[in-house]
Amino acid sequence: MPAKSKGTKTIKTAAAPRAPVTFPPEIYRTLEQIARQEKASIACVVRDAAENCVADQWPLLERPAS
């Protein structure tokens, strides 16, 4: 991700890792339904599910509540 320019200052942002993922059609349709219900993107739903999975498997790595 390129640095963002704000006025004359340049703000560098760390690029988040990306991963292409292929879902079975039924799972993808379910993700679409959840995203519509939550008024969120499918990416947001998947990130949330991944964070919950990590927290369940490794509770010490859970992010503190903000």
N, C-alpha and C positions, 0 to 999 in steps of 0.2 A: 504494500500500500504506500503510495507516495506521501511525502510530508505535506501537511496542510499549511496553507499560507494565510496568515491573519495580519492584515496591514503590512508592515515591513518586517515583522517577525516570522520565523518559520517554526512551526510546531511539529516535532517528529512524533509519529504514533507507531506503536509496536503492532506489527501485523499479527493477527490471530491465525493460528494454524487452521487449514481447511482440509476437509476430507470428503471426497466424493463417496456417496453411499447409495446403494441400490436396494430398494424395498420390494417385497412381493406386492402385487397389485392390491390385495385386500388390506394389507397393513397401510399402504399409502392412502387408500380411500379413508381409512379410519383416522389417520393423521390429518387429512384434509378436514374431516368432520370436526375433530377436536379443535383445530386451528380456527375454523369458522365460529364455533361456539365460544371460544376464548377471545375472538377478535384479535388473533395473533397470526404470525407467519408459521408455516410448517417448520422452518428452521428454528424458530423460538420454541416450538413444542418439542422438537427433537433435542435441542440443547437442554431444556428443562428435564426431560426424561433421562438424558445422560448424566446430568448433575445429580438427580435423585438416585440413579443406579450406583454411582460412585459413592455417594453418601451412605447408601445402604450397605455396600460391600466394605468400605473403608471409612468408618465414622470419624476417625481422627483427621481425615483429609477434608472433612466438610467445611464449607465456607462459613464464616461467622455471619449471623443475620445482620442486615444493614438497616 
